[in-house]
Each structure stands twice: as structure tokens, then as C-alpha cells.
Amino acid sequence: MYRITKEFHFSASHQLSYLPDDHQCARLHGHNYVVVVELASASLDPDGFVRDYGELKLLKTYIDDTFDHRHLNDVMCEASTGENMARHFYEWCVARWPETSAVKVSETPKTWAEYRP
């Protein structure tokens, strides 16, 4: 199985106001997010790629236009948790690139959520 990954960055704020007041995520705060998309295939295309990395620029455009320097509560239909974001980006990617196998979203260098069906 061949696997490729590409990493994207954006900054945004969010708040999970349904959490107890003493929970850090109950307060308005921001993160420098990292989104890593993984594509996998048992075979390569005629050019020797799982998918040309250049095609993945479409995800960068989507992230920049929709999420970067935004308040995630205003742009997401669900709670702006890393888990929900990972699933959201996975669904967006797999609709364009069927080889998408997983998406990881990091809020900090030490924490991440991954969606992998």
C-alpha cells in the first residue's frame, strides 16, 4: 500500500460553551491548527503518484477561505472539537479524492484527533 500525506496550517478561535466554566475550552481561545490529510492506494497512477501533491492545493484554498482566522463556532455546523473537524475535513477530501484514508487535526503540538473510517 502506498501512502502520501500533506500538511496544512491555519489559525482560528473557538469556544465550547457547553462545558463546565472551569474547563479551559469553555472560554474563548484560539489555536494554530495543523491538518494532515493522508491518501492511500494499492497502485500508482501512470505518472507514479498516489495523487499529485499539486492537486491538494484545493484543500489549502478551502481552509484559507473558510477557516483561517475565523471563529470556528460561526463556520462549523457541529461543535468545533478536533474530532468533528477531522471528520469534516475527511468528508470534504474523500468527496474529491477517493484515495483519502485519514485526516488528523492538531490543536497543539502534543494533541490531535484523527478520523479514519
Backbone as a chain_set.jsonl record, in Angstrom:
{"seq": "MYRITKEFHFSASHQLSYLPDDHQCARLHGHNYVVVVELASASLDPDGFVRDYGELKLLKTYIDDTFDHRHLNDVMCEASTGENMARHFYEWCVARWPETSAVKVSETPKTWAEYRP", "coords": {"N": [[0.847, -1.18, 0.0], [0.609, 2.154, -0.885], [1.214, 5.307, 0.594], [0.543, 8.753, 1.004], [1.048, 11.953, 2.501], [-0.05, 15.253, 3.334], [0.447, 18.404, 4.781], [-1.322, 21.068, 6.328], [-1.827, 24.415, 7.523], [-3.57, 26.55, 9.813], [-5.028, 29.328, 11.605], [-7.333, 29.837, 14.214], [-10.19, 30.693, 16.258], [-12.162, 29.293, 18.933], [-14.894, 28.101, 20.975], [-16.201, 26.1, 23.471], [-18.87, 26.31, 24.827], [-20.688, 24.795, 26.247], [-19.375, 23.263, 28.038], [-18.203, 22.779, 31.464], [-17.672, 25.752, 33.462], [-15.071, 25.894, 34.503], [-13.525, 24.529, 32.718], [-10.958, 24.697, 30.331], [-11.595, 24.911, 27.614], [-14.089, 25.997, 27.637], [-13.865, 28.663, 27.64], [-13.402, 31.446, 25.43], [-10.938, 31.009, 23.044], [-7.934, 30.441, 21.115], [-6.254, 28.515, 18.508], [-3.362, 27.35, 16.764], [-3.86, 25.57, 14.215], [-3.131, 22.352, 12.77], [-3.595, 20.494, 9.932], [-3.543, 17.31, 8.654], [-3.678, 15.471, 5.824], [-4.161, 12.214, 4.612], [-3.572, 10.042, 1.948], [-4.165, 6.949, 0.33], [-3.243, 4.129, -1.654], [-3.325, 1.068, -3.431], [-2.059, 0.945, -5.788], [-0.18, 2.877, -8.207], [-0.719, 5.879, -10.142], [-0.41, 6.472, -13.759], [1.685, 8.33, -13.825], [3.178, 7.715, -11.64], [2.23, 8.387, -9.119], [0.318, 8.383, -6.041], [-1.483, 10.416, -5.74], [-1.121, 13.502, -7.288], [0.646, 15.901, -5.507], [0.179, 18.585, -6.041], [-2.521, 18.771, -6.686], [-3.711, 18.797, -4.224], [-3.687, 21.359, -3.335], [-6.135, 22.508, -3.48], [-7.425, 21.895, -1.091], [-6.007, 23.554, 0.67], [-6.846, 26.062, -0.26], [-9.585, 25.894, 0.381], [-9.433, 25.672, 3.207], [-8.162, 28.128, 3.84], [-10.068, 29.984, 2.882], [-12.366, 29.37, 4.356], [-11.834, 28.699, 7.069], [-9.462, 29.841, 8.178], [-8.28, 32.255, 10.422], [-10.774, 32.673, 11.558], [-13.759, 32.449, 13.604], [-14.484, 29.425, 14.77], [-16.913, 28.47, 15.724], [-18.719, 29.894, 14.276], [-18.509, 28.917, 11.703], [-18.722, 26.183, 11.604], [-21.038, 23.474, 11.598], [-21.324, 21.742, 13.655], [-20.155, 21.063, 17.014], [-17.05, 22.587, 17.597], [-14.875, 20.704, 17.902], [-11.738, 18.926, 17.82], [-12.125, 16.335, 16.918], [-14.588, 16.442, 15.494], [-13.808, 18.25, 13.534], [-11.802, 16.817, 12.201], [-13.306, 14.734, 11.051], [-14.977, 16.298, 9.423], [-13.129, 17.487, 7.592], [-12.13, 15.121, 6.469], [-14.432, 14.097, 5.137], [-14.831, 16.151, 3.285], [-12.493, 15.948, 1.787], [-12.507, 13.225, 0.815], [-14.641, 13.272, -0.898], [-13.56, 14.523, -3.066], [-11.125, 13.288, -3.557], [-10.945, 10.084, -3.774], [-9.046, 8.368, -2.708], [-8.457, 9.234, -0.191], [-7.595, 8.436, 3.059], [-7.369, 9.072, 5.746], [-7.658, 11.77, 8.105], [-5.978, 14.035, 10.121], [-6.209, 16.292, 12.805], [-4.557, 18.743, 14.533], [-4.516, 20.549, 17.533], [-2.636, 21.506, 19.214], [0.952, 21.099, 19.498], [1.109, 18.722, 20.911], [-1.338, 17.457, 20.952], [-3.898, 15.766, 19.146], [-6.577, 14.897, 16.924], [-7.957, 12.222, 15.077], [-9.588, 11.162, 12.127], [-10.513, 8.24, 10.703], [-12.009, 6.126, 8.667]], "CA": [[0.0, 0.0, 0.0], [1.311, 3.436, -0.93], [0.558, 6.375, 1.366], [1.131, 10.094, 0.984], [0.407, 12.907, 3.405], [0.26, 16.658, 3.145], [0.119, 19.148, 5.989], [-1.836, 22.419, 6.133], [-1.883, 25.178, 8.777], [-4.437, 27.72, 9.91], [-5.272, 29.824, 12.955], [-8.75, 30.126, 14.422], [-10.668, 30.65, 17.639], [-13.389, 28.538, 19.184], [-15.347, 28.044, 22.355], [-17.154, 25.023, 23.724], [-19.537, 26.94, 25.965], [-21.497, 23.812, 26.966], [-18.529, 22.622, 29.045], [-18.201, 23.494, 32.753], [-16.95, 27.03, 33.438], [-13.655, 25.747, 34.838], [-12.836, 23.83, 31.628], [-10.273, 25.699, 29.504], [-12.25, 25.075, 26.309], [-15.334, 26.745, 27.805], [-13.526, 30.071, 27.401], [-12.986, 31.782, 24.075], [-9.491, 30.875, 22.892], [-7.556, 30.09, 19.75], [-5.202, 27.533, 18.263], [-2.708, 27.269, 15.463], [-4.226, 24.208, 13.828], [-2.429, 21.633, 11.715], [-4.434, 19.467, 9.315], [-2.745, 16.389, 7.848], [-4.513, 14.566, 5.039], [-3.443, 11.021, 4.146], [-4.181, 9.317, 0.834], [-3.552, 5.627, 0.198], [-3.648, 3.358, -2.823], [-2.537, -0.146, -3.675], [-1.307, 1.122, -7.036], [0.141, 4.252, -8.574], [-1.241, 6.297, -11.444], [0.619, 6.341, -14.799], [2.813, 9.215, -13.547], [3.899, 7.213, -10.482], [1.704, 9.034, -7.918], [-0.986, 8.082, -5.448], [-2.18, 11.626, -6.186], [-0.164, 14.608, -7.412], [0.509, 16.832, -4.381], [-0.349, 19.852, -6.53], [-3.981, 18.738, -6.65], [-4.169, 19.003, -2.847], [-3.774, 22.801, -3.062], [-7.553, 22.81, -3.353], [-7.733, 21.863, 0.342], [-5.446, 24.771, 1.249], [-7.759, 27.158, -0.612], [-10.796, 25.724, 1.193], [-9.103, 26.013, 4.592], [-7.921, 29.574, 3.927], [-11.304, 30.739, 2.64], [-13.457, 29.015, 5.258], [-11.467, 28.501, 8.47], [-8.312, 30.609, 8.663], [-8.569, 33.5, 11.131], [-12.219, 32.729, 11.788], [-14.279, 31.85, 14.827], [-14.994, 28.154, 14.265], [-18.317, 28.316, 16.087], [-19.512, 30.545, 13.23], [-18.367, 28.266, 10.395], [-18.984, 24.745, 11.705], [-22.411, 23.109, 11.962], [-21.226, 20.937, 14.862], [-19.188, 21.568, 17.986], [-15.738, 22.753, 16.956], [-13.86, 19.848, 18.513], [-10.799, 18.353, 16.873], [-12.723, 15.131, 16.357], [-15.548, 16.845, 14.463], [-13.08, 18.881, 12.443], [-11.12, 15.755, 11.444], [-14.317, 14.079, 10.219], [-15.407, 17.268, 8.412], [-12.104, 17.565, 6.54], [-12.099, 13.828, 5.779], [-15.567, 14.019, 4.217], [-14.571, 17.107, 2.205], [-11.415, 15.406, 0.948], [-12.848, 11.97, 0.141], [-15.554, 13.612, -1.991], [-12.734, 14.987, -4.183], [-10.037, 12.339, -3.765], [-11.4, 8.834, -3.141], [-7.932, 7.701, -2.028], [-8.297, 9.769, 1.168], [-7.729, 7.353, 4.035], [-7.441, 9.605, 7.106], [-7.319, 13.175, 8.333], [-5.597, 14.335, 11.501], [-6.259, 17.717, 13.149], [-3.848, 19.041, 15.78], [-4.757, 21.855, 18.14], [-1.349, 21.865, 19.806], [1.947, 20.092, 19.069], [1.012, 17.486, 21.686], [-2.684, 16.884, 20.913], [-4.529, 15.689, 17.837], [-7.685, 13.972, 16.708], [-7.862, 11.635, 13.75], [-10.727, 10.444, 11.603], [-10.096, 7.196, 9.748], [-13.151, 5.182, 8.673]], "C": [[0.893, 1.244, 0.0], [0.509, 4.458, -0.138], [1.309, 7.675, 1.149], [0.377, 10.952, 1.994], [0.809, 14.321, 3.003], [-0.308, 17.412, 4.332], [-0.296, 20.569, 5.628], [-1.964, 23.096, 7.496], [-2.917, 26.283, 8.683], [-4.608, 28.086, 11.378], [-6.74, 30.187, 13.082], [-9.067, 30.086, 15.913], [-11.871, 29.719, 17.725], [-13.695, 28.563, 20.666], [-16.367, 26.928, 22.454], [-17.916, 25.404, 24.993], [-20.418, 25.985, 26.755], [-20.686, 23.07, 28.035], [-18.588, 23.412, 30.35], [-17.304, 24.737, 32.689], [-15.462, 26.885, 33.713], [-12.869, 24.979, 33.761], [-12.225, 24.875, 30.696], [-10.953, 25.921, 28.159], [-13.608, 25.779, 26.409], [-15.112, 28.231, 27.553], [-13.148, 30.264, 25.935], [-11.462, 31.735, 24.012], [-9.19, 30.461, 21.456], [-6.44, 29.069, 19.707], [-4.562, 27.817, 16.913], [-2.861, 25.816, 15.031], [-3.302, 23.665, 12.747], [-3.375, 20.537, 11.232], [-3.524, 18.617, 8.435], [-3.715, 15.448, 7.144], [-3.633, 13.435, 4.523], [-4.248, 10.377, 3.03], [-3.435, 8.004, 0.66], [-4.104, 4.923, -1.034], [-2.744, 2.131, -2.957], [-1.701, -0.02, -4.941], [-1.087, 2.605, -7.299], [-0.487, 4.59, -9.922], [-0.119, 6.216, -12.491], [1.843, 7.239, -14.59], [3.618, 8.78, -12.321], [3.446, 7.821, -9.162], [0.504, 8.285, -7.361], [-1.935, 9.184, -5.906], [-1.117, 12.708, -6.257], [-0.403, 15.595, -6.273], [-0.088, 18.165, -4.811], [-1.866, 19.912, -6.501], [-4.519, 19.05, -5.26], [-4.197, 20.482, -2.459], [-5.22, 23.248, -2.903], [-7.984, 22.805, -1.885], [-7.194, 23.108, 1.022], [-6.349, 25.967, 0.959], [-9.021, 27.092, 0.233], [-10.539, 26.123, 2.645], [-8.923, 27.514, 4.735], [-9.215, 30.364, 3.816], [-12.355, 30.53, 3.714], [-13.081, 29.035, 6.742], [-10.401, 29.448, 8.995], [-8.739, 31.97, 9.207], [-10.069, 33.744, 11.26], [-12.526, 32.183, 13.172], [-15.008, 30.583, 14.395], [-16.45, 27.907, 14.622], [-19.227, 28.922, 15.019], [-19.476, 29.799, 11.904], [-18.632, 26.756, 10.43], [-20.425, 24.503, 12.145], [-22.454, 22.316, 13.265], [-20.265, 21.616, 15.831], [-17.797, 21.55, 17.362], [-14.641, 21.996, 17.697], [-12.914, 19.341, 17.427], [-11.371, 17.132, 16.186], [-13.707, 15.471, 15.23], [-14.857, 17.491, 13.271], [-12.386, 17.828, 11.58], [-12.118, 15.045, 10.534], [-14.79, 15.017, 9.108], [-14.401, 17.337, 7.258], [-11.989, 16.244, 5.775], [-13.214, 13.766, 4.732], [-15.377, 14.972, 3.03], [-13.542, 16.526, 1.239], [-11.857, 14.173, 0.175], [-13.841, 12.206, -0.996], [-14.783, 14.052, -3.236], [-11.648, 13.984, -4.567], [-10.406, 11.034, -3.063], [-10.305, 8.078, -2.397], [-7.715, 8.201, -0.598], [-8.556, 8.652, 2.17], [-7.83, 7.848, 5.47], [-7.153, 11.096, 7.08], [-7.057, 13.342, 9.818], [-5.657, 15.848, 11.683], [-5.588, 17.894, 14.505], [-4.205, 20.439, 16.243], [-3.478, 22.401, 18.763], [-0.335, 20.836, 19.316], [1.817, 18.748, 19.781], [-0.358, 16.825, 21.624], [-3.212, 16.847, 19.479], [-5.698, 14.721, 17.898], [-7.567, 13.465, 15.284], [-9.181, 10.998, 13.386], [-10.222, 9.515, 10.508], [-11.237, 6.17, 9.751], [-12.708, 3.72, 8.676]], "O": [[1.821, 1.352, 0.802], [-0.721, 4.474, -0.191], [2.54, 7.705, 1.113], [-0.789, 10.698, 2.296], [1.866, 14.545, 2.413], [-1.394, 17.105, 4.826], [0.29, 21.197, 4.746], [-2.185, 22.428, 8.506], [-3.121, 26.877, 7.624], [-4.37, 27.274, 12.271], [-7.324, 30.774, 12.171], [-8.319, 29.525, 16.714], [-12.508, 29.405, 16.72], [-12.883, 28.981, 21.49], [-17.277, 26.822, 21.633], [-17.645, 24.894, 26.08], [-20.861, 26.338, 27.849], [-21.25, 22.332, 28.842], [-18.978, 24.58, 30.351], [-16.312, 24.766, 31.96], [-14.665, 27.676, 33.208], [-11.658, 24.805, 33.898], [-12.897, 25.833, 30.312], [-10.888, 27.025, 27.617], [-14.209, 26.117, 25.39], [-16.06, 28.969, 27.285], [-12.637, 29.35, 25.288], [-10.781, 32.35, 24.833], [-10.101, 30.168, 20.681], [-5.775, 28.792, 20.705], [-5.16, 28.446, 16.04], [-2.086, 24.948, 15.433], [-2.767, 24.41, 11.925], [-3.889, 19.752, 12.029], [-2.818, 19.142, 7.573], [-4.474, 14.724, 7.787], [-2.515, 13.658, 4.06], [-5.458, 10.19, 3.152], [-2.216, 7.95, 0.823], [-5.265, 5.095, -1.406], [-1.556, 2.173, -2.634], [-0.754, -0.778, -5.148], [-1.725, 3.466, -6.691], [-0.754, 3.706, -10.737], [1.02, 5.917, -12.134], [2.919, 6.95, -15.114], [4.627, 9.404, -11.993], [4.189, 7.782, -8.181], [-0.236, 7.636, -8.1], [-3.035, 8.921, -6.392], [-0.288, 12.811, -5.353], [-1.522, 16.074, -6.09], [-0.787, 18.809, -4.029], [-2.441, 20.984, -6.313], [-5.652, 19.513, -5.122], [-4.675, 20.828, -1.378], [-5.492, 24.261, -2.258], [-8.814, 23.619, -1.48], [-7.872, 23.671, 1.881], [-6.587, 26.793, 1.84], [-9.481, 28.113, 0.745], [-11.344, 26.837, 3.243], [-9.474, 28.116, 5.658], [-9.434, 31.311, 4.572], [-13.162, 31.425, 3.963], [-13.92, 29.355, 7.584], [-10.443, 29.82, 10.168], [-9.453, 32.729, 8.552], [-10.557, 34.862, 11.093], [-11.691, 31.551, 13.82], [-16.038, 30.658, 13.725], [-17.153, 27.204, 13.894], [-20.378, 28.508, 14.876], [-20.338, 30.028, 11.055], [-18.752, 26.128, 9.379], [-20.962, 25.244, 12.968], [-23.501, 22.228, 13.906], [-19.641, 22.623, 15.499], [-17.427, 20.596, 16.678], [-13.616, 22.567, 18.071], [-13.264, 19.334, 16.247], [-11.13, 16.914, 14.999], [-13.668, 14.871, 14.156], [-15.275, 17.3, 12.129], [-12.384, 17.939, 10.354], [-11.812, 14.781, 9.371], [-14.985, 14.581, 7.974], [-14.781, 17.255, 6.09], [-11.773, 16.25, 4.563], [-12.966, 13.422, 3.577], [-15.725, 14.632, 1.9], [-13.706, 16.606, 0.022], [-11.599, 14.087, -1.026], [-13.884, 11.431, -1.952], [-15.306, 13.959, -4.346], [-11.296, 13.845, -5.739], [-10.19, 10.907, -1.858], [-10.6, 7.238, -1.547], [-6.884, 7.656, 0.128], [-9.601, 8.002, 2.136], [-8.325, 7.123, 6.333], [-6.502, 11.613, 6.172], [-7.812, 12.856, 10.66], [-5.207, 16.599, 10.817], [-5.988, 17.283, 15.496], [-4.199, 21.39, 15.462], [-3.272, 23.613, 18.826], [-0.725, 19.803, 18.772], [2.353, 17.744, 19.311], [-0.539, 15.743, 22.183], [-2.998, 17.777, 18.701], [-5.796, 13.865, 18.777], [-7.128, 14.191, 14.392], [-9.826, 10.366, 14.223], [-9.599, 9.938, 9.535], [-11.41, 5.434, 10.722], [-13.548, 2.82, 8.681]]}, "num_chains": 1, "name": "protein.A"}
